[in-house]
Each structure stands twice: as C-alpha cells, then as structure tokens.
C-alpha cells in the first residue's frame, strides 16, 4: 500500500518500522531480467572504457621518459 503523504511515511518509519519496511518493499519497482542484463552490460562497458583510458595514458607517460 503506498503512502498517502511524506508525513505518513515519516510517521511510520519512526513509530511502525515493520509496516514501513513492508510498504517500502512493496513499492520497489521490480526489474525484469532484460533490464538487469542491459544494466550489467552497460556497467561492464563503462568499466572497460575506464580501464582502457587509464592503461593507455599510463603507457604514454611511461614511454615518453
């Protein structure tokens, strides 16, 4: 069940944390398998690009000296 307001959310987190935790779990968007795979691929691409840029910059500096 969603919260009616931010005040209700704050009240439940302070006074009824079990109910608030249950509602938070119910409100979380569920990722599909396709969304998870796309996220993992984009994360891996970002890591590859970052490691490629640092390895080429390091070799260029090392080769110049």
N, C-alpha and C positions, 0 to 999 in steps of 0.2 A: 504494500500500500504506500503510495507516495506521500510525502509530507505536504501539508496544506500551506506551510509558510516556513521561512527561515527561523522564526521564533519557536515554532513547534519542533523543528529539527534540533535546535539548541536545547530546548527543554528535555526532549527525550534522551539526548546524549548525556545530559547531566543527571537526570532523575530515573530514567529507564534505559540503561545502556544495552540491555539484552534486546529489547524491542528495536532500538535504534540500529543495532548491528544487523538484526534480521531484515529490517527495511532497507538498509544500505545494500545488503547482498541481493535483495530482490530488485533493486533499482539499477544495479550494474548492467551495462549493456553486454550482451553475450556476443563474443566474437565467433564468426563462423570459421571453419577450417581454412577456407580460401583466404580470408582476411589475415589469419595467423601466418600462413605461408608467405603471403605478399609482404607482411611486416618483416619476417625473418630474412627474406631476400633483400629487401631494401636496407636492412641493418647490415647484412653481410657486404653489400656493395659499398656502403659508406665506410666500413672498416677496411676493405680492400683499397679504396681510394686514399684513405688517410695513411695507410702503411706504405703505399706506393709513393706518395708525395714526400714522406719523411725519408724513405730509403734513397730516393734519387737526389734529394737535397743533401743528404749526408755524404753521398759518394762524390758529388760535385765539389763539395768543400774539401773533402779529403784528397781528391785528385789534383787540386789546384796548388797544394802546398808542396 
